[in-house]
Amino acid sequence: MKGRLSTPKQVRCGVPQGSILGPLLFICYINYLPRQCAMIKPFIYTDDTTILAVGQNTHDVQGKLQSDLDKLCQWFAKNKPSMNCTKMNAVLLTSNRSNYKSHNLVLTPASENIEQVNVVKYLGLFLDLYLSFDCHINKVSGNIYIYTRDENVAHSQFHVFRSGIHTSSFA
């Protein structure tokens, strides 16, 4: 600022924040993460990573997830990015509604437990364990408001149902 420069510092690893090349360098840096996964499918969007494992039963899914989570922990330790286990959660998507309570995932990357939840938010979409979209519809319908220019209607609130969209007006 005002013609002054900060003292140069050597960067040994990572991506300097605020640099013009930062986003591109981060993509190059994180690009090798999926290669660590043999049994799961990672989905990376900016700095968020979602992993997916498919199996015939909970034990199969848990084994695949834990194995590749251990490999990812090793990759993180070697390459220095941090993995925030407190922001992690797991959901077991299943069509078996009758005995869901017996399906518990126990995942411990870096010796920390990952919380199992019934609903996760993925790229703005709320996914529940049965993929019913009820939770997403309820969350979204509570936030949709449209204001009209009609002087008789101050605003309209939209209620979203599975069968369609219904409106109700408030004066």
Buried (B, 14 or more C-beta within 10 A) or exposed (E): EEEEEEEEEEEEEBBEEEEEEEEEBBEEBBEEBBEBBEBBEBEBEEEEBEBEBEEEEBEEBBBBBBBBBBBBBEBBEEBEBEBEBEEBBBBBEBEEEEEBEEBEBEBEBEEEEBEBEEBBEEEEEBBBBBEEBEBBBEBBBEEEEEEEEEEEEEEBBBEBEEEEEEEEEEE
